Amino acid sequence: MQAKELTQYPVGAERAILIITAISASLLQLIDTSIVNVSLREISGSLGATTTEIAWTVTSYAISNVIMIPLASMLNNLFGRRNYFTISILIFTVASFFCGTADSLVTLVIWRFIQGIGGGALLTTGQTIIVEAFPPEKMGTANAIFGMGVILGPTFGPTLGGYITDNYSWHWIFFINIPIGLMAAYLSWRFVKNKAGATKPPKIDWAGIGLLIIAIGCLQYVLEEGTAQDWFESREIVFLTIVTAIGFIAFIWREWTYEFPAVNIRLLASWNLALGSILNFVVGLILLATVFVFPLFAQIGLGWTATMTGNFMISGALASAMAMMIVGRLMSKNVNPKTIMIAGAVMIFGFAILMSFSAPDSGEKNFFWPFILRGFGIGFMMSPAMVLSLKGLKGLNLAQGAGLSNMIRQLGGAVGIAIMNVFLTHRNAANDNYLLQHYNIYNEPFQEKANLLTQNFMSQGYFKEDAQQMAYKLLDLSLFKQQSIISYDNVFWTVGLAVVICIPIILLIRNSNAASSEKIQVHME
């Protein structure tokens, strides 16, 4: 007779401490992906760097972070989960201190790169710790808890960064990590346990690691710097794009055929994980692209301040957190995850359509409910996608699957921001040309408006020539505002179309334990 070994799951205070440890570590990593963005102007002025140069503080972190995320599972097995997680938190915390004390651009970029190395373990390992703290039937609740951190981090990052920079100094956006990091490191060493049955890999796949670094590093650089260098007009971008393609092809071939791969991409042969990865890519695109686009839209098109923008976006983040809790309960009651995801897709589509009708006189009241819809929609899409992606995965495969899923979501965000940048540039040019056809001195309404403004300025004591120039400048600003708003409306409409494309993919996902288990058994063998 074979006795069944019952898995013991943590309960009560032990589970709560594990969740707090994993969430606090994950939030550190996620907040730091966006907290620096709003402080770049102050940092560049303090360090004497140009706008292009200071962008490397973001790029260096993103490159090392995305490289380390899929390697987290292998490194967990190599060093032990508790050791690797704790050391990674300490690396992140120490690097944060030296980022805050940096007195030159080179020093800051180096420590940001090291910070990203430490942060790469926090997201994937944090998700694995939370998922393994719950029995399989409560995986929806576990992923909902983790998903709250994924959503809240990028949203609160700019708000927190803006507040700290405005009221203290940019150094404190790094120093604030130190007490949280030390607390998380202590809790990790004290309560996180090594993965049951984990063994060190017989061989380290140095070739696979090298190819991953080349492929991800070059891709991230192309996405971050492509807009600044006019994309494929730059020989450097063309060369790195070719290197990226070759690197990915070689990496996939190596990991698919090597006996002890650093990243087990054979797991993508699982139907659900493959489709779930596509959905995670789109969710990452929607989450980070809209967080990137809306502040630009509000500040350039509508004249909001950074603080106003950050405070406004909190309501949508809280809606996402609430949605995650609702989804966790629905999935624990065996509600079909595909139904939940389709409902989320419809909500995000509603957000995109409502936002695509924005006008120059739109205000907070016009955006409140669309952002509540977006918050609920992302919550309804993200949590079931994570659950179905990891369904049936256990042990080493669970950590590998979580790493792949998180890497793909991060890349989705990077690709989304790059696409939005290109799209905005083209739409701005197209809309500007279109409006100029009707916005000139030969257009009767334009002449009437210009004359009215000129008379208004003359009545305030300006000479006719000065009043006319001021009138034309005011009309030029009005034109810029109009074409900007139209371009951002086009972006939101495009986001809506991207979500609609997800619905057929959602319908293809299999909600079958048997199918998942059978597929995973193949990989285990």
Helices and strands as residue ranges (DSSP letters): H 12-32, G 37-39, H 40-47, H 51-54, H 56-68, G 69-71, H 72-79, H 81-100, H 105-132, G 136-138, H 139-167, H 172-175, H 177-191, H 206-225, G 231-233, H 235-257, G 265-269, H 271-296, I 297-301, H 306-332, H 337-355, H 364-390, H 395-436, H 444-459, H 464-508, H 513-524
